[in-house]
Protein backbone atom coordinates (compact mmCIF):
# COMPACT_ATOMS: atom_id res chain seq x y z
CA UNK A 1 0.00 0.00 0.00
CA UNK A 2 2.95 2.26 0.69
CA UNK A 3 3.91 2.46 -3.01
CA UNK A 4 0.33 3.28 -4.06
CA UNK A 5 0.11 5.80 -1.21
CA UNK A 6 3.27 7.56 -2.44
CA UNK A 7 2.02 7.65 -6.03
CA UNK A 8 -1.37 9.04 -4.97
CA UNK A 9 0.44 11.69 -2.91
CA UNK A 10 2.53 12.54 -5.99
CA UNK A 11 -0.70 12.88 -7.98
CA UNK A 12 -2.07 15.17 -5.29
CA UNK A 13 1.06 17.29 -5.55
CA UNK A 14 0.58 17.51 -9.33
CA UNK A 15 -3.02 18.65 -8.79
CA UNK A 16 -1.90 21.28 -6.25
CA UNK A 17 0.72 22.58 -8.69
CA UNK A 18 -1.93 22.91 -11.43
CA UNK A 19 -4.29 24.72 -9.04
CA UNK A 20 -1.54 27.10 -7.92
CA UNK A 21 -0.44 27.82 -11.50
CA UNK A 22 -4.03 28.46 -12.62
CA UNK A 23 -4.57 30.80 -9.68
CA UNK A 24 -1.19 32.44 -10.33
CA UNK A 25 -2.26 33.45 -13.83
CA UNK A 26 -4.94 35.68 -12.27
CA UNK A 27 -6.13 38.07 -14.94
CA UNK A 28 -3.38 37.45 -17.50
CA UNK A 29 -3.61 34.85 -20.22
CA UNK A 30 -7.16 33.57 -19.73
CA UNK A 31 -6.83 31.09 -22.63
CA UNK A 32 -3.80 29.49 -20.99
CA UNK A 33 -5.69 29.37 -17.70
CA UNK A 34 -8.61 27.57 -19.38
CA UNK A 35 -6.25 25.16 -21.17
CA UNK A 36 -4.56 24.34 -17.85
CA UNK A 37 -7.97 23.78 -16.26
CA UNK A 38 -8.95 21.41 -19.09
CA UNK A 39 -5.74 19.42 -18.63
CA UNK A 40 -6.25 19.34 -14.86
CA UNK A 41 -9.80 18.06 -15.29
CA UNK A 42 -8.64 15.32 -17.67
CA UNK A 43 -5.91 14.25 -15.25
CA UNK A 44 -8.28 14.23 -12.27
CA UNK A 45 -10.90 12.23 -14.19
CA UNK A 46 -8.36 9.62 -15.30
CA UNK A 47 -6.75 9.20 -11.89
CA UNK A 48 -10.10 9.09 -10.09
CA UNK A 49 -11.36 6.30 -12.33
CA UNK A 50 -8.10 4.39 -11.94
CA UNK A 51 -8.09 4.78 -8.16
CA UNK A 52 -11.73 3.70 -7.89
CA UNK A 53 -10.83 0.53 -9.83
CA UNK A 54 -7.81 -0.42 -7.71
CA UNK A 55 -9.25 0.43 -4.28
CA UNK A 56 -11.29 -2.80 -4.11
CA UNK A 57 -8.17 -4.77 -5.15
CA UNK A 58 -6.33 -3.06 -2.30
CA UNK A 59 -8.93 -4.27 0.18
CA UNK A 60 -10.99 -1.10 0.50
CA UNK A 61 -14.69 -1.57 1.16
CA UNK A 62 -16.86 -1.23 -1.96
CA UNK A 63 -18.57 1.84 -0.54
CA UNK A 64 -15.20 3.62 -0.37
CA UNK A 65 -14.72 3.42 -4.15
CA UNK A 66 -18.33 4.50 -4.71
CA UNK A 67 -17.95 7.42 -2.31
CA UNK A 68 -14.73 8.42 -4.06
CA UNK A 69 -16.43 8.42 -7.45
CA UNK A 70 -19.42 10.44 -6.20
CA UNK A 71 -17.24 12.98 -4.40
CA UNK A 72 -14.95 13.44 -7.37
CA UNK A 73 -17.79 13.59 -9.89
CA UNK A 74 -19.30 16.51 -7.96
CA UNK A 75 -15.92 18.21 -7.84
CA UNK A 76 -15.24 17.75 -11.56
CA UNK A 77 -18.74 19.02 -12.35
CA UNK A 78 -18.07 22.17 -10.32
CA UNK A 79 -14.78 22.75 -12.15
CA UNK A 80 -16.22 21.89 -15.58
CA UNK A 81 -18.82 24.63 -15.25
CA UNK A 82 -16.00 27.16 -15.30
CA UNK A 83 -14.95 26.14 -18.79
CA UNK A 84 -18.20 27.62 -20.08
CA UNK A 85 -17.81 30.90 -18.18
CA UNK A 86 -16.10 33.99 -19.50
CA UNK A 87 -12.52 33.70 -18.16
CA UNK A 88 -12.43 37.42 -17.25
CA UNK A 89 -15.57 37.30 -15.10
CA UNK A 90 -15.83 37.29 -11.31
CA UNK A 91 -18.02 34.19 -11.69
CA UNK A 92 -15.03 32.31 -13.11
CA UNK A 93 -13.00 32.97 -9.97
CA UNK A 94 -15.94 32.09 -7.75
CA UNK A 95 -16.43 28.73 -9.46
CA UNK A 96 -12.66 28.10 -9.35
CA UNK A 97 -12.49 28.76 -5.59
CA UNK A 98 -15.40 26.37 -5.01
CA UNK A 99 -13.90 23.67 -7.25
CA UNK A 100 -10.50 24.05 -5.59
CA UNK A 101 -12.04 23.72 -2.14
CA UNK A 102 -13.89 20.55 -3.15
CA UNK A 103 -10.83 19.07 -4.81
CA UNK A 104 -8.64 19.70 -1.75
CA UNK A 105 -11.27 18.14 0.54
CA UNK A 106 -11.45 15.09 -1.73
CA UNK A 107 -7.68 14.67 -1.65
CA UNK A 108 -7.64 14.84 2.17
CA UNK A 109 -10.37 12.17 2.26
CA UNK A 110 -8.35 9.91 -0.06
CA UNK A 111 -5.24 10.30 2.08
CA UNK A 112 -7.16 9.38 5.24
CA UNK A 113 -8.66 6.34 3.53
CA UNK A 114 -5.30 5.11 2.24
CA UNK A 115 -3.63 5.59 5.63
CA UNK A 116 -6.25 3.41 7.31
CA UNK A 117 -5.95 0.51 4.87
CA UNK A 118 -3.72 -2.45 5.60
CA UNK A 119 -0.98 -3.34 3.08
CA UNK A 120 -2.13 -5.51 0.15
CA UNK A 121 -0.46 -8.81 -0.72
CA UNK A 122 1.10 -7.53 -3.94
CA UNK A 123 1.73 -3.81 -3.59
CA UNK A 124 3.78 -3.58 -6.80
CA UNK A 125 1.04 -5.18 -8.91
CA UNK A 126 -1.49 -2.80 -7.37
CA UNK A 127 0.69 0.20 -8.18
CA UNK A 128 1.27 -1.06 -11.73
CA UNK A 129 -2.49 -1.52 -12.23
CA UNK A 130 -3.19 2.00 -10.97
CA UNK A 131 -0.53 3.74 -13.06
CA UNK A 132 -1.34 1.71 -16.19
CA UNK A 133 -5.06 2.41 -15.89
CA UNK A 134 -4.49 6.12 -15.21
CA UNK A 135 -2.22 6.51 -18.24
CA UNK A 136 -4.60 4.60 -20.52
CA UNK A 137 -7.59 6.65 -19.36
CA UNK A 138 -5.95 10.08 -19.73
CA UNK A 139 -6.35 10.38 -23.55
CA UNK A 140 -9.97 9.22 -23.25
CA UNK A 141 -10.65 11.78 -20.53
CA UNK A 142 -9.17 14.54 -22.70
CA UNK A 143 -11.31 13.52 -25.68
CA UNK A 144 -14.45 13.27 -23.56
CA UNK A 145 -13.82 16.71 -22.10
CA UNK A 146 -13.39 18.17 -25.59
CA UNK A 147 -16.68 16.60 -26.72
CA UNK A 148 -18.51 17.89 -23.65
CA UNK A 149 -17.10 21.36 -24.06
CA UNK A 150 -18.06 21.45 -27.74
CA UNK A 151 -21.67 20.58 -26.91
CA UNK A 152 -23.96 23.64 -27.00
CA UNK A 153 -25.67 24.83 -23.85
CA UNK A 154 -29.45 24.15 -23.76
CA UNK A 155 -30.19 27.85 -24.34
CA UNK A 156 -27.86 27.82 -27.37
CA UNK A 157 -29.65 24.90 -29.04
CA UNK A 158 -31.86 25.75 -32.02
CA UNK A 159 -35.58 25.58 -31.45
CA UNK A 160 -37.43 22.81 -33.29
CA UNK A 161 -39.31 24.01 -36.36
CA UNK A 162 -43.04 24.53 -35.84
CA UNK A 163 -45.14 21.91 -37.62
Backbone bond lengths (Angstrom), bond angles and torsions (degrees), N, CA, C in turn:
res aa  C-N    CA-C-N  psi(-1)  N-CA   C-N-CA  omega(-1)  CA-C   N-CA-C  phi
1 X - - - 1.449 - - 1.523 110.08 -
2 X 1.324 115.08 -28.80 1.462 119.51 -177.07 1.533 111.72 -59.84
3 X 1.341 117.50 -40.30 1.464 119.73 -179.27 1.523 111.03 -68.35
4 X 1.334 117.10 -40.90 1.469 119.97 176.58 1.524 109.41 -64.55
5 X 1.332 116.63 -43.19 1.460 121.80 179.48 1.524 110.45 -56.74
6 X 1.334 117.48 -45.23 1.466 120.81 179.55 1.523 111.50 -64.51
7 X 1.309 117.44 -40.59 1.466 120.98 179.79 1.524 110.81 -66.99
8 X 1.320 117.56 -41.52 1.467 120.86 177.39 1.527 109.41 -63.91
9 X 1.320 117.71 -40.57 1.472 119.94 176.49 1.525 111.08 -63.38
10 X 1.333 117.31 -38.44 1.471 120.22 175.32 1.529 110.60 -62.35
11 X 1.335 116.53 -41.62 1.467 120.46 176.64 1.523 110.52 -61.12
12 X 1.316 116.41 -41.91 1.468 120.37 178.38 1.524 110.56 -61.87
13 X 1.319 116.58 -39.20 1.465 120.24 177.92 1.529 110.29 -64.20
14 X 1.332 116.79 -40.90 1.469 120.87 176.84 1.526 110.28 -60.01
15 X 1.321 116.85 -43.95 1.467 121.55 179.47 1.529 109.97 -62.91
16 X 1.326 117.16 -44.00 1.472 120.32 178.73 1.528 111.47 -61.74
17 X 1.331 116.61 -39.95 1.468 120.19 178.40 1.518 110.07 -62.48
18 X 1.340 117.44 -45.94 1.466 120.65 176.93 1.521 110.59 -57.68
19 X 1.336 117.20 -48.27 1.462 120.41 -178.97 1.526 111.27 -59.99
20 X 1.319 117.00 -43.48 1.468 120.50 179.38 1.523 111.60 -65.27
21 X 1.322 117.13 -41.29 1.475 120.44 179.55 1.523 110.58 -65.71
22 X 1.339 116.70 -42.57 1.470 119.90 178.68 1.522 109.48 -61.65
23 X 1.319 116.55 -45.81 1.464 119.74 179.41 1.524 110.91 -66.03
24 X 1.320 117.51 -34.72 1.459 121.98 -179.87 1.516 113.48 -66.35
25 X 1.319 116.97 -23.41 1.465 119.47 179.18 1.522 111.61 -72.95
26 X 1.324 116.54 -19.06 1.468 122.89 179.54 1.530 111.94 39.27
27 X 1.295 116.85 -117.15 1.470 119.65 -174.61 1.526 113.15 -89.26
28 X 1.333 117.91 -15.60 1.458 119.61 -178.89 1.527 110.02 -80.95
29 X 1.290 115.17 152.21 1.455 124.30 170.32 1.532 113.95 49.51
30 X 1.327 117.44 60.82 1.466 119.78 -178.11 1.533 113.02 -61.87
31 X 1.340 118.04 -31.69 1.468 119.33 179.88 1.523 110.26 -67.07
32 X 1.323 116.95 -39.86 1.463 120.72 177.52 1.529 110.09 -65.29
33 X 1.319 116.16 -39.45 1.464 121.19 178.04 1.528 110.52 -61.12
34 X 1.326 117.06 -43.81 1.467 120.94 178.88 1.529 111.34 -68.14
35 X 1.323 117.43 -38.00 1.470 120.56 177.73 1.532 110.10 -64.58
36 X 1.329 116.76 -40.89 1.468 120.32 178.07 1.524 110.43 -65.39
37 X 1.325 117.10 -37.96 1.458 120.64 177.98 1.528 110.54 -65.16
38 X 1.329 117.03 -41.85 1.474 120.19 177.34 1.526 110.92 -60.04
39 X 1.327 116.53 -45.16 1.468 120.09 -179.77 1.529 110.44 -65.39
40 X 1.327 117.02 -39.78 1.462 120.61 177.35 1.526 110.43 -61.36
41 X 1.322 116.89 -45.82 1.463 120.38 179.66 1.523 111.62 -61.15
42 X 1.317 117.64 -41.31 1.469 120.84 178.70 1.529 110.05 -63.55
43 X 1.321 116.78 -44.16 1.462 120.75 179.58 1.526 110.92 -62.49
44 X 1.328 116.44 -46.13 1.464 120.80 -179.12 1.529 110.40 -63.41
45 X 1.320 117.61 -42.12 1.470 120.18 179.45 1.524 111.10 -62.70
46 X 1.326 117.24 -44.10 1.467 120.98 -178.79 1.527 111.26 -66.31
47 X 1.307 117.21 -44.68 1.467 118.98 -177.45 1.516 111.64 -71.85
48 X 1.332 117.52 -33.32 1.463 120.10 177.49 1.522 111.10 -64.21
49 X 1.329 115.78 -45.27 1.466 119.54 179.45 1.525 110.32 -63.67
50 X 1.319 116.94 -42.53 1.469 120.52 179.59 1.528 110.84 -64.11
51 X 1.320 117.29 -43.63 1.461 120.59 -179.43 1.528 110.89 -65.55
52 X 1.329 116.92 -40.79 1.464 120.15 178.61 1.529 110.89 -62.49
53 X 1.329 117.54 -31.78 1.464 120.44 178.49 1.523 112.41 -74.49
54 X 1.328 118.08 -37.11 1.470 119.13 -175.97 1.529 113.28 -88.26
55 X 1.317 118.61 -18.60 1.464 119.42 -179.90 1.531 112.36 -56.70
56 X 1.338 119.48 -46.28 1.472 118.28 177.63 1.539 112.44 -61.75
57 X 1.334 117.38 -35.41 1.467 120.30 177.44 1.525 110.59 -66.96
58 X 1.315 116.70 -26.59 1.465 121.45 179.91 1.522 111.81 -83.70
59 X 1.324 116.65 -4.58 1.452 120.10 178.82 1.516 114.61 98.31
60 X 1.318 117.16 9.45 1.468 119.97 178.26 1.526 109.01 -74.05
61 X 1.315 117.62 147.05 1.464 119.42 175.76 1.532 110.36 -62.91
62 X 1.323 116.70 149.35 1.470 121.26 -177.50 1.525 111.42 -56.29
63 X 1.324 116.64 -37.07 1.467 118.65 -178.16 1.528 111.69 -65.44
64 X 1.331 118.13 -23.93 1.468 120.32 179.06 1.521 110.56 -66.76
65 X 1.330 117.25 -44.30 1.467 120.68 178.54 1.525 110.37 -65.87
66 X 1.331 117.07 -39.30 1.463 120.40 178.96 1.526 110.62 -66.57
67 X 1.312 116.68 -41.33 1.470 120.25 178.37 1.522 110.52 -64.72
68 X 1.332 116.25 -39.72 1.465 120.47 177.53 1.520 110.01 -59.79
69 X 1.326 116.93 -48.64 1.462 120.34 -178.79 1.530 111.19 -61.69
70 X 1.312 117.91 -43.90 1.470 120.71 -179.11 1.527 111.08 -65.00
71 X 1.315 116.13 -43.91 1.471 120.68 -179.80 1.521 110.44 -62.51
72 X 1.317 116.27 -46.41 1.449 120.29 -177.12 1.523 112.05 -71.70
73 X 1.319 117.59 -33.86 1.468 120.22 177.86 1.527 109.51 -62.04
74 X 1.317 117.09 -43.21 1.470 121.06 178.24 1.526 110.79 -63.03
75 X 1.310 115.80 -40.08 1.465 120.37 179.48 1.522 111.03 -66.01
76 X 1.331 116.83 -47.62 1.470 120.18 179.71 1.522 110.42 -62.30
77 X 1.338 117.03 -38.08 1.462 120.22 178.96 1.528 109.75 -61.69
78 X 1.329 116.31 -43.12 1.471 119.97 179.49 1.525 110.44 -62.04
79 X 1.325 117.33 -42.70 1.466 120.10 179.70 1.522 111.58 -70.73
80 X 1.344 117.15 -38.61 1.458 120.68 -177.63 1.525 111.33 -61.29
81 X 1.323 116.98 -34.58 1.462 119.98 -179.32 1.525 111.20 -57.90
82 X 1.305 116.91 -31.08 1.458 120.94 -179.92 1.507 113.88 -67.36
83 X 1.316 117.67 -24.47 1.460 119.85 179.18 1.520 111.54 -66.91
84 X 1.314 116.65 -21.94 1.465 120.48 179.80 1.530 112.36 -93.31
85 X 1.319 116.99 -8.42 1.463 120.65 -179.88 1.523 110.64 -85.84
86 X 1.301 115.38 157.51 1.464 121.42 174.13 1.528 107.80 -67.53
87 X 1.343 118.24 122.44 1.467 120.16 -174.51 1.528 114.81 -62.90
88 X 1.331 117.99 -16.09 1.469 120.29 179.78 1.529 112.24 -90.66
89 X 1.324 117.78 -5.81 1.466 120.12 -172.27 1.530 112.41 -82.88
90 X 1.332 114.46 157.62 1.468 120.37 175.37 1.523 109.96 -66.99
91 X 1.340 116.79 -29.61 1.464 120.68 177.86 1.526 111.15 -60.47
92 X 1.340 116.43 -36.46 1.465 120.15 -179.67 1.521 109.54 -59.71
93 X 1.331 116.54 -46.60 1.465 120.01 -178.20 1.519 111.33 -69.85
94 X 1.309 117.52 -31.38 1.460 120.72 177.03 1.529 110.13 -66.38
95 X 1.332 116.74 -47.33 1.464 120.03 178.80 1.530 109.79 -62.76
96 X 1.338 117.32 -39.87 1.463 120.90 -178.00 1.528 110.52 -63.85
97 X 1.325 117.30 -42.99 1.468 120.79 179.05 1.527 110.39 -61.95
98 X 1.333 117.03 -41.57 1.462 120.67 178.90 1.529 110.68 -66.32
99 X 1.320 117.52 -45.61 1.462 121.12 179.06 1.520 111.67 -62.59
100 X 1.314 116.55 -40.38 1.470 121.04 178.87 1.525 110.36 -63.09
101 X 1.319 115.75 -44.81 1.467 120.46 179.92 1.526 110.33 -59.94
102 X 1.327 116.97 -45.29 1.465 120.87 179.64 1.527 111.86 -65.02
103 X 1.312 115.94 -41.06 1.462 120.49 -179.77 1.528 110.75 -64.17
104 X 1.315 117.32 -43.87 1.465 121.05 179.46 1.534 110.59 -64.10
105 X 1.328 117.24 -40.90 1.467 120.38 177.93 1.528 110.39 -63.52
106 X 1.317 117.13 -40.92 1.462 120.78 178.16 1.521 112.13 -63.34
107 X 1.316 116.86 -38.53 1.464 119.90 179.20 1.530 110.85 -68.03
108 X 1.329 117.32 -39.01 1.473 119.80 176.95 1.528 110.20 -63.09
109 X 1.333 117.19 -40.29 1.462 121.68 178.82 1.527 110.38 -62.49
110 X 1.331 117.11 -44.42 1.471 120.98 177.98 1.520 111.05 -59.63
111 X 1.324 116.76 -45.13 1.461 120.29 -178.53 1.523 111.24 -62.80
112 X 1.329 117.42 -40.17 1.466 120.35 177.26 1.524 110.41 -64.19
113 X 1.316 117.22 -43.40 1.460 121.33 179.72 1.525 110.81 -60.94
114 X 1.322 117.00 -47.74 1.462 120.63 -177.83 1.532 111.95 -66.11
115 X 1.316 117.47 -34.47 1.466 120.28 178.41 1.522 111.70 -65.58
116 X 1.327 116.70 -33.11 1.466 121.15 -176.63 1.528 113.33 -80.07
117 X 1.309 117.11 -17.52 1.465 119.99 -175.19 1.524 110.78 -79.86
118 X 1.327 115.18 146.15 1.467 119.21 176.65 1.527 109.28 -82.29
119 X 1.330 117.39 156.11 1.470 120.69 -176.78 1.533 112.02 -62.25
120 X 1.328 117.58 137.44 1.469 120.49 177.67 1.528 110.51 -76.28
121 X 1.326 115.59 166.92 1.468 120.06 179.70 1.518 111.90 -63.73
122 X 1.318 117.35 -44.03 1.467 120.62 -176.35 1.529 109.39 -123.76
123 X 1.316 115.27 83.70 1.463 121.26 -175.70 1.523 112.19 -63.19
124 X 1.323 117.44 -37.25 1.471 120.68 -179.45 1.524 111.21 -66.04
125 X 1.322 117.26 -42.09 1.470 120.76 178.96 1.525 110.06 -64.53
126 X 1.317 116.56 -38.37 1.460 121.32 178.07 1.525 110.57 -63.46
127 X 1.322 116.28 -45.65 1.462 120.75 177.96 1.527 110.70 -62.04
128 X 1.328 116.62 -45.58 1.466 120.48 179.12 1.523 111.17 -59.53
129 X 1.333 116.99 -42.21 1.466 120.87 179.48 1.526 110.46 -62.73
130 X 1.327 116.57 -43.02 1.463 121.03 -179.44 1.530 111.32 -63.78
131 X 1.325 116.53 -51.73 1.466 120.58 -177.02 1.523 110.75 -64.58
132 X 1.330 117.27 -42.92 1.462 120.86 179.31 1.523 110.74 -61.38
133 X 1.308 116.40 -46.97 1.475 120.46 -179.14 1.530 110.42 -64.02
134 X 1.314 117.36 -43.22 1.472 121.24 179.94 1.527 110.72 -60.43
135 X 1.321 116.79 -45.79 1.468 120.52 -178.53 1.525 111.89 -68.76
136 X 1.328 117.77 -34.61 1.467 119.67 178.06 1.526 111.62 -73.34
137 X 1.320 117.52 -29.61 1.466 120.84 -178.57 1.525 113.43 -82.25
138 X 1.316 118.14 -22.06 1.464 121.16 -175.38 1.528 113.22 -58.85
139 X 1.344 120.82 -48.18 1.472 118.91 177.99 1.530 112.56 -62.68
140 X 1.329 116.66 -34.92 1.468 120.06 178.18 1.525 110.85 -67.57
141 X 1.320 116.68 -39.45 1.465 120.47 178.38 1.524 110.80 -64.95
142 X 1.334 116.90 -40.13 1.472 120.17 177.49 1.524 110.68 -62.23
143 X 1.330 116.78 -46.11 1.467 120.99 -178.92 1.525 110.76 -64.30
144 X 1.325 117.07 -42.15 1.461 120.47 179.48 1.526 110.58 -63.50
145 X 1.297 117.04 -40.73 1.459 121.38 178.86 1.522 110.95 -63.64
146 X 1.325 116.65 -40.60 1.468 120.38 177.30 1.526 110.73 -62.64
147 X 1.336 116.56 -43.92 1.473 119.99 178.98 1.521 110.74 -62.47
148 X 1.325 116.86 -45.22 1.463 120.21 -179.85 1.516 111.68 -63.16
149 X 1.314 116.32 -40.01 1.460 119.63 -178.91 1.520 111.29 -70.41
150 X 1.319 117.93 -29.24 1.461 121.41 -179.40 1.527 111.80 -77.80
151 X 1.333 116.73 -18.59 1.459 120.82 179.93 1.525 110.33 -67.20
152 X 1.344 117.80 134.92 1.472 118.65 179.54 1.527 111.50 -71.25
153 X 1.305 114.97 151.30 1.461 121.34 173.86 1.528 108.00 -67.15
154 X 1.346 118.85 155.20 1.469 120.11 179.70 1.526 113.19 -55.18
155 X 1.342 117.84 -37.35 1.465 119.17 -179.59 1.523 112.09 -74.64
156 X 1.348 117.37 -14.23 1.463 120.81 178.27 1.527 112.07 -89.99
157 X 1.326 117.10 -12.32 1.461 120.70 -175.70 1.527 109.96 -72.63
158 X 1.330 116.67 141.97 1.465 119.14 179.54 1.527 110.61 -67.38
159 X 1.311 114.39 146.26 1.461 119.59 177.94 1.524 109.49 -75.51
160 X 1.332 117.54 144.32 1.465 119.04 177.78 1.531 109.96 -66.04
161 X 1.305 115.86 145.54 1.471 120.93 -179.51 1.523 109.61 -66.76
162 X 1.333 115.66 140.43 1.466 120.41 178.74 1.517 109.42 -70.79
163 X 1.309 116.71 138.81 1.474 120.65 -177.45 1.492 111.66 -85.39
